[in-house]
């Protein structure tokens, strides 16, 4: 092969490489397109709502209504875990400025005070049940707001409104007992023993929720936010697609990575800090501004 032929071959190879790179670059997502596949999602964590003993895990009905008014003014849209999972796993669209309001444990106050406000403001919550408590208060109803939990009848009424989604918060592992802290694996506990315990309790809760409501929880909520390295592996085997933790922060989620649905961060709503203050502080940690134009938020009004 002469020099001229070699030169022509080299030029052709170079041109082909340029064409391939150009086509690849044109098909690659632009920075703007990549950003469009991600969403910032705050999840607010609530527990009890009543008119006294207010504090870290207890806010007043007035506080909660103030939260809903604020979110409405700031153009947030409340979504369920079902919608979030579909966004990540199937690419389904989410509304602008999504937010999740999560209520843990299943206190009676959620039925008495929260449900009417959800209906008034057309907003949704994710309610995670300690199922044994719902069983117990179904068989022995009690209206004491200090300790009572919702009954199955009340839960069905809540679900029928379309403003409440039910999820799994264990059957009876929301305790600190015999060296175990919620769902955390004990030090030195064999994995087979831990998996058997977790599976038995969680599937008991899962089966009871399905039987009583016809709904299949997709999300597990760690009691006290406690978990071990092996916990999520077990939960995935049981069919769960997401978990809620007590880690602080705003979630940045991608459509292409289902693992981001595990150990989702939440912001604990305390009586001492309005939801507006809570969100503004949290957005600073990801160097981003909350959606919409922020208005002064008067916690006392």
C-alpha positions as a Markdown table, in Angstrom:
| # | Residue | x | y | z |
|---|---|---|---|---|
| 1 | Unk | 0.0 | 0.0 | 0.0 |
| 2 | Unk | 1.5 | 3.4 | -1.1 |
| 3 | Unk | 1.7 | 6.5 | 1.0 |
| 4 | Unk | -1.2 | 8.2 | -0.8 |
| 5 | Unk | -3.5 | 5.3 | 0.0 |
| 6 | Unk | -2.4 | 5.2 | 3.6 |
| 7 | Unk | -3.1 | 9.0 | 3.9 |
| 8 | Unk | -6.6 | 8.6 | 2.4 |
| 9 | Unk | -7.4 | 5.8 | 4.8 |
| 10 | Unk | -6.3 | 7.9 | 7.8 |
| 11 | Unk | -8.3 | 10.8 | 6.7 |
| 12 | Unk | -11.4 | 8.6 | 6.2 |
| 13 | Unk | -11.0 | 7.1 | 9.7 |
| 14 | Unk | -10.6 | 10.6 | 11.2 |
| 15 | Unk | -13.8 | 11.8 | 9.4 |
| 16 | Unk | -15.7 | 8.7 | 10.6 |
| 17 | Unk | -14.6 | 9.3 | 14.2 |
| 18 | Unk | -15.7 | 13.0 | 14.0 |
| 19 | Unk | -19.1 | 11.9 | 12.6 |
| 20 | Unk | -19.6 | 9.3 | 15.4 |
| 21 | Unk | -18.6 | 11.8 | 18.1 |
| 22 | Unk | -20.9 | 14.4 | 16.6 |
| 23 | Unk | -23.9 | 12.1 | 16.5 |
| 24 | Unk | -23.2 | 10.8 | 20.1 |
| 25 | Unk | -22.9 | 14.4 | 21.3 |
| 26 | Unk | -26.2 | 15.4 | 19.7 |
| 27 | Unk | -27.9 | 12.4 | 21.3 |
| 28 | Unk | -26.4 | 13.0 | 24.8 |
| 29 | Unk | -28.6 | 14.8 | 27.3 |
| 30 | Unk | -27.9 | 18.5 | 27.7 |
| 31 | Unk | -27.3 | 19.9 | 31.2 |
| 32 | Unk | -30.8 | 21.4 | 31.0 |
| 33 | Unk | -32.3 | 18.0 | 30.0 |
| 34 | Unk | -30.5 | 16.3 | 32.9 |
| 35 | Unk | -31.9 | 18.8 | 35.3 |
| 36 | Unk | -35.4 | 18.2 | 34.0 |
| 37 | Unk | -35.2 | 14.5 | 35.1 |
| 38 | Unk | -34.5 | 15.5 | 38.7 |
| 39 | Unk | -36.8 | 17.0 | 41.3 |
| 40 | Unk | -36.3 | 18.5 | 44.7 |
| 41 | Unk | -38.8 | 16.9 | 47.1 |
| 42 | Unk | -39.4 | 18.0 | 50.7 |
| 43 | Unk | -41.1 | 15.5 | 53.0 |
| 44 | Unk | -42.5 | 16.9 | 56.2 |
| 45 | Unk | -42.8 | 14.5 | 59.2 |
| 46 | Unk | -45.7 | 14.9 | 61.6 |
| 47 | Unk | -46.9 | 12.9 | 64.5 |
| 48 | Unk | -49.6 | 14.2 | 66.9 |
| 49 | Unk | -51.9 | 17.2 | 66.4 |
| 50 | Unk | -53.7 | 18.4 | 69.5 |
| 51 | Unk | -54.2 | 21.6 | 71.6 |
| 52 | Unk | -51.7 | 21.1 | 74.5 |
| 53 | Unk | -48.4 | 19.6 | 75.4 |
| 54 | Unk | -47.0 | 21.1 | 72.2 |
| 55 | Unk | -43.4 | 20.4 | 71.3 |
| 56 | Unk | -41.0 | 18.5 | 69.0 |
| 57 | Unk | -43.6 | 15.9 | 67.9 |
| 58 | Unk | -46.8 | 17.6 | 68.8 |
| 59 | Unk | -48.3 | 20.6 | 67.0 |
| 60 | Unk | -51.8 | 22.2 | 67.3 |
| 61 | Unk | -54.6 | 22.0 | 64.7 |
| 62 | Unk | -54.0 | 25.8 | 64.2 |
| 63 | Unk | -50.3 | 25.0 | 63.4 |
| 64 | Unk | -51.3 | 22.4 | 60.9 |
| 65 | Unk | -53.9 | 24.7 | 59.2 |
| 66 | Unk | -51.2 | 27.4 | 59.0 |
| 67 | Unk | -48.9 | 24.9 | 57.3 |
| 68 | Unk | -51.6 | 24.1 | 54.7 |
| 69 | Unk | -52.3 | 27.8 | 54.1 |
| 70 | Unk | -48.6 | 28.5 | 53.6 |
| 71 | Unk | -48.1 | 25.6 | 51.2 |
| 72 | Unk | -51.1 | 26.7 | 49.2 |
| 73 | Unk | -49.8 | 30.3 | 48.9 |
| 74 | Unk | -46.4 | 29.0 | 47.9 |
| 75 | Unk | -47.9 | 26.8 | 45.1 |
| 76 | Unk | -46.8 | 23.5 | 46.5 |
| 77 | Unk | -48.8 | 20.4 | 45.5 |
| 78 | Unk | -49.1 | 17.5 | 48.0 |
| 79 | Unk | -48.4 | 14.1 | 46.5 |
| 80 | Unk | -48.5 | 10.5 | 47.7 |
| 81 | Unk | -45.7 | 7.8 | 47.7 |
| 82 | Unk | -47.6 | 6.1 | 44.9 |
| 83 | Unk | -47.1 | 9.2 | 42.7 |
| 84 | Unk | -43.4 | 9.5 | 43.7 |
| 85 | Unk | -42.6 | 5.9 | 43.0 |
| 86 | Unk | -44.3 | 6.1 | 39.6 |
| 87 | Unk | -42.2 | 9.2 | 38.8 |
| 88 | Unk | -38.9 | 7.4 | 39.6 |
| 89 | Unk | -39.7 | 4.0 | 38.2 |
| 90 | Unk | -41.9 | 4.7 | 35.1 |
| 91 | Unk | -41.2 | 8.4 | 34.4 |
| 92 | Unk | -44.8 | 9.5 | 35.2 |
| 93 | Unk | -45.1 | 13.3 | 35.6 |
| 94 | Unk | -45.2 | 15.0 | 38.9 |
| 95 | Unk | -46.9 | 18.3 | 39.5 |
| 96 | Unk | -44.9 | 21.5 | 40.0 |
| 97 | Unk | -43.4 | 22.0 | 43.4 |
| 98 | Unk | -44.3 | 18.6 | 44.9 |
| 99 | Unk | -44.2 | 17.9 | 48.6 |
| 100 | Unk | -45.2 | 15.0 | 50.8 |
| 101 | Unk | -46.9 | 15.4 | 54.2 |
| 102 | Unk | -46.1 | 12.2 | 56.2 |
| 103 | Unk | -47.9 | 11.3 | 59.4 |
| 104 | Unk | -46.4 | 8.6 | 61.5 |
| 105 | Unk | -48.1 | 6.1 | 63.9 |
| 106 | Unk | -51.8 | 6.6 | 63.2 |
| 107 | Unk | -52.9 | 8.7 | 66.2 |
| 108 | Unk | -56.6 | 9.4 | 66.6 |
| 109 | Unk | -55.8 | 13.1 | 66.3 |
| 110 | Unk | -55.0 | 12.5 | 62.6 |
| 111 | Unk | -58.6 | 11.5 | 62.1 |
| 112 | Unk | -60.1 | 14.1 | 64.4 |
| 113 | Unk | -58.1 | 17.2 | 63.4 |
| 114 | Unk | -56.1 | 16.5 | 60.3 |
| 115 | Unk | -58.7 | 14.9 | 58.0 |
| 116 | Unk | -61.2 | 17.8 | 58.1 |
| 117 | Unk | -58.3 | 20.2 | 57.2 |
| 118 | Unk | -57.2 | 18.1 | 54.3 |
| 119 | Unk | -60.7 | 18.1 | 52.9 |
| 120 | Unk | -60.9 | 21.9 | 53.4 |
| 121 | Unk | -57.7 | 22.7 | 51.6 |
| 122 | Unk | -57.7 | 19.8 | 49.1 |
| 123 | Unk | -54.4 | 18.3 | 50.2 |
| 124 | Unk | -53.1 | 14.8 | 50.8 |
| 125 | Unk | -51.1 | 13.0 | 53.4 |
| 126 | Unk | -49.2 | 9.7 | 53.7 |
| 127 | Unk | -50.3 | 7.9 | 56.9 |
| 128 | Unk | -48.0 | 5.2 | 58.3 |
| 129 | Unk | -49.6 | 2.8 | 60.7 |
| 130 | Unk | -48.4 | 0.9 | 63.7 |
| 131 | Unk | -50.8 | -1.8 | 62.9 |
| 132 | Unk | -51.1 | -3.4 | 66.3 |
| 133 | Unk | -52.3 | -0.1 | 67.8 |
| 134 | Unk | -55.0 | 0.1 | 65.1 |
| 135 | Unk | -56.0 | -3.5 | 66.0 |
| 136 | Unk | -56.0 | -2.8 | 69.7 |
| 137 | Unk | -58.1 | 0.4 | 69.5 |
| 138 | Unk | -60.5 | -1.3 | 67.0 |
| 139 | Unk | -61.3 | -4.0 | 69.6 |
| 140 | Unk | -61.3 | -1.5 | 72.6 |
| 141 | Unk | -62.2 | 1.9 | 71.2 |
| 142 | Unk | -61.1 | 5.0 | 73.2 |
| 143 | Unk | -61.5 | 8.6 | 72.4 |
| 144 | Unk | -58.7 | 10.0 | 74.7 |
| 145 | Unk | -56.7 | 12.2 | 72.3 |
| 146 | Unk | -53.5 | 11.7 | 74.4 |
| 147 | Unk | -52.9 | 8.1 | 73.5 |
| 148 | Unk | -55.7 | 6.7 | 71.2 |
| 149 | Unk | -55.0 | 5.5 | 67.7 |
| 150 | Unk | -57.4 | 5.3 | 64.8 |
| 151 | Unk | -59.6 | 2.2 | 64.2 |
| 152 | Unk | -59.9 | 0.3 | 61.0 |
| 153 | Unk | -63.4 | 1.8 | 60.5 |
| 154 | Unk | -61.9 | 5.3 | 60.8 |
| 155 | Unk | -59.0 | 4.5 | 58.5 |
| 156 | Unk | -61.4 | 3.2 | 55.8 |
| 157 | Unk | -63.3 | 6.5 | 56.1 |
| 158 | Unk | -60.1 | 8.4 | 55.7 |
| 159 | Unk | -59.0 | 6.4 | 52.6 |
| 160 | Unk | -62.4 | 6.9 | 51.0 |
| 161 | Unk | -61.9 | 10.6 | 50.9 |
| 162 | Unk | -58.9 | 10.2 | 48.5 |
| 163 | Unk | -56.8 | 12.6 | 50.7 |
| 164 | Unk | -55.0 | 9.8 | 52.7 |
| 165 | Unk | -52.6 | 7.1 | 51.6 |
| 166 | Unk | -51.7 | 4.2 | 54.0 |
| 167 | Unk | -48.2 | 2.8 | 54.5 |
| 168 | Unk | -46.5 | 0.3 | 56.8 |
| 169 | Unk | -44.8 | 1.3 | 60.1 |
| 170 | Unk | -44.5 | -2.3 | 61.4 |
| 171 | Unk | -47.0 | -4.4 | 63.3 |
| 172 | Unk | -45.4 | -4.2 | 66.7 |
| 173 | Unk | -41.7 | -3.2 | 66.3 |
| 174 | Unk | -42.2 | 0.4 | 67.2 |
| 175 | Unk | -40.7 | -0.2 | 70.6 |
| 176 | Unk | -37.4 | -0.1 | 72.4 |
| 177 | Unk | -37.3 | -3.4 | 74.2 |
| 178 | Unk | -34.9 | -6.3 | 75.0 |
| 179 | Unk | -32.0 | -4.5 | 73.5 |
| 180 | Unk | -33.7 | -3.8 | 70.2 |
| 181 | Unk | -34.3 | -0.3 | 69.0 |
| 182 | Unk | -37.2 | -0.4 | 66.5 |
| 183 | Unk | -36.1 | -2.3 | 63.4 |
| 184 | Unk | -32.4 | -2.0 | 64.0 |
| 185 | Unk | -30.4 | -5.3 | 64.0 |
| 186 | Unk | -29.0 | -6.1 | 67.4 |
| 187 | Unk | -25.2 | -6.3 | 67.8 |
| 188 | Unk | -24.1 | -9.8 | 67.1 |
| 189 | Unk | -27.6 | -10.9 | 66.0 |
| 190 | Unk | -27.4 | -13.5 | 63.2 |
| 191 | Unk | -28.8 | -12.2 | 59.9 |
| 192 | Unk | -31.1 | -15.2 | 59.5 |
| 193 | Unk | -32.6 | -14.5 | 62.9 |
| 194 | Unk | -33.0 | -10.8 | 62.2 |
| 195 | Unk | -34.5 | -11.4 | 58.8 |
| 196 | Unk | -37.0 | -13.9 | 60.2 |
| 197 | Unk | -38.1 | -11.4 | 62.9 |
| 198 | Unk | -38.4 | -8.5 | 60.5 |
| 199 | Unk | -40.2 | -10.5 | 57.9 |
| 200 | Unk | -42.7 | -11.9 | 60.4 |
| 201 | Unk | -43.6 | -8.6 | 61.9 |
| 202 | Unk | -43.7 | -6.5 | 58.7 |
| 203 | Unk | -45.7 | -9.1 | 56.7 |
| 204 | Unk | -48.2 | -9.4 | 59.5 |
| 205 | Unk | -48.8 | -5.6 | 59.3 |
| 206 | Unk | -48.8 | -5.8 | 55.5 |
| 207 | Unk | -51.3 | -8.6 | 55.3 |
| 208 | Unk | -53.6 | -6.9 | 57.9 |
| 209 | Unk | -53.6 | -3.6 | 56.0 |
| 210 | Unk | -54.4 | -5.4 | 52.7 |
| 211 | Unk | -57.2 | -7.4 | 54.3 |
| 212 | Unk | -58.8 | -4.5 | 56.0 |
| 213 | Unk | -58.4 | -1.8 | 53.3 |
| 214 | Unk | -57.7 | -3.5 | 50.0 |
| 215 | Unk | -54.6 | -1.3 | 49.8 |
| 216 | Unk | -51.0 | -2.7 | 49.4 |
| 217 | Unk | -48.4 | -0.5 | 51.1 |
| 218 | Unk | -45.4 | 0.2 | 48.9 |
| 219 | Unk | -43.4 | 2.1 | 51.5 |
| 220 | Unk | -41.9 | 1.2 | 54.9 |
| 221 | Unk | -41.3 | 3.8 | 57.6 |
| 222 | Unk | -38.5 | 3.0 | 60.0 |
| 223 | Unk | -39.6 | 3.3 | 63.7 |
| 224 | Unk | -37.5 | 6.0 | 65.3 |
| 225 | Unk | -35.6 | 6.3 | 62.0 |
| 226 | Unk | -33.5 | 3.3 | 63.0 |
| 227 | Unk | -32.2 | 0.7 | 60.5 |
| 228 | Unk | -29.2 | -1.4 | 59.8 |
| 229 | Unk | -27.1 | -2.1 | 56.7 |
| 230 | Unk | -29.2 | -5.2 | 56.0 |
| 231 | Unk | -32.6 | -3.7 | 56.6 |
| 232 | Unk | -33.2 | -2.4 | 53.1 |
| 233 | Unk | -32.1 | -5.7 | 51.5 |
| 234 | Unk | -34.8 | -7.5 | 53.5 |
| 235 | Unk | -37.4 | -4.8 | 52.7 |
| 236 | Unk | -36.7 | -5.1 | 49.0 |
| 237 | Unk | -37.2 | -8.9 | 49.2 |
| 238 | Unk | -40.6 | -8.2 | 50.8 |
| 239 | Unk | -41.6 | -6.1 | 47.9 |
| 240 | Unk | -41.2 | -2.6 | 49.3 |
| 241 | Unk | -40.2 | 0.1 | 46.8 |
| 242 | Unk | -39.4 | 3.0 | 49.2 |
| 243 | Unk | -38.6 | 3.8 | 52.8 |
| 244 | Unk | -38.9 | 6.9 | 54.9 |
| 245 | Unk | -36.2 | 7.8 | 57.4 |
| 246 | Unk | -35.6 | 10.5 | 60.0 |
| 247 | Unk | -32.6 | 11.9 | 58.2 |
| 248 | Unk | -32.7 | 15.6 | 57.8 |
| 249 | Unk | -32.9 | 17.3 | 54.4 |
| 250 | Unk | -34.5 | 17.8 | 51.0 |
| 251 | Unk | -34.5 | 14.8 | 48.6 |
| 252 | Unk | -33.1 | 15.3 | 45.1 |
| 253 | Unk | -34.6 | 12.5 | 43.0 |
| 254 | Unk | -33.9 | 11.1 | 39.6 |
| 255 | Unk | -36.2 | 9.2 | 37.3 |
| 256 | Unk | -33.4 | 6.7 | 36.4 |
| 257 | Unk | -32.4 | 5.5 | 39.9 |
| 258 | Unk | -35.0 | 3.6 | 42.0 |
| 259 | Unk | -32.5 | 3.3 | 44.9 |
| 260 | Unk | -33.0 | 7.0 | 45.7 |
| 261 | Unk | -36.4 | 5.9 | 47.0 |
| 262 | Unk | -34.8 | 4.3 | 50.0 |
| 263 | Unk | -34.0 | 6.1 | 53.2 |
| 264 | Unk | -35.7 | 9.3 | 52.0 |
| 265 | Unk | -35.0 | 12.3 | 54.1 |
| 266 | Unk | -37.7 | 14.1 | 56.1 |
| 267 | Unk | -38.1 | 17.4 | 57.9 |
| 268 | Unk | -39.6 | 17.1 | 61.4 |
| 269 | Unk | -42.3 | 19.7 | 62.0 |
| 270 | Unk | -42.1 | 20.9 | 65.6 |
| 271 | Unk | -44.4 | 23.5 | 67.3 |
| 272 | Unk | -41.5 | 25.9 | 67.6 |
| 273 | Unk | -40.8 | 26.2 | 63.9 |
| 274 | Unk | -43.3 | 27.0 | 61.2 |
| 275 | Unk | -43.3 | 24.9 | 58.0 |
| 276 | Unk | -42.1 | 28.0 | 56.1 |
| 277 | Unk | -39.1 | 28.4 | 58.3 |
| 278 | Unk | -38.4 | 24.7 | 58.2 |
| 279 | Unk | -38.4 | 24.6 | 54.4 |
| 280 | Unk | -36.4 | 27.8 | 54.0 |
| 281 | Unk | -33.7 | 26.4 | 56.3 |
| 282 | Unk | -33.6 | 23.0 | 54.6 |
| 283 | Unk | -33.3 | 24.5 | 51.1 |
| 284 | Unk | -30.1 | 26.3 | 52.2 |
| 285 | Unk | -28.5 | 22.9 | 52.7 |
| 286 | Unk | -28.8 | 22.1 | 49.0 |
| 287 | Unk | -28.0 | 25.7 | 48.0 |
| 288 | Unk | -31.4 | 26.1 | 46.3 |
| 289 | Unk | -34.3 | 28.4 | 46.9 |
| 290 | Unk | -37.8 | 27.1 | 47.7 |
| 291 | Unk | -40.2 | 27.3 | 44.8 |
| 292 | Unk | -42.3 | 30.4 | 44.2 |
| 293 | Unk | -41.8 | 33.9 | 45.5 |
| 294 | Unk | -41.2 | 33.6 | 49.2 |
| 295 | Unk | -43.5 | 35.8 | 51.3 |
| 296 | Unk | -43.0 | 36.8 | 54.9 |
| 297 | Unk | -44.5 | 34.1 | 57.0 |
| 298 | Unk | -46.0 | 35.2 | 60.3 |
| 299 | Unk | -46.1 | 32.2 | 62.6 |
| 300 | Unk | -48.5 | 33.9 | 65.0 |
| 301 | Unk | -51.2 | 34.7 | 62.5 |
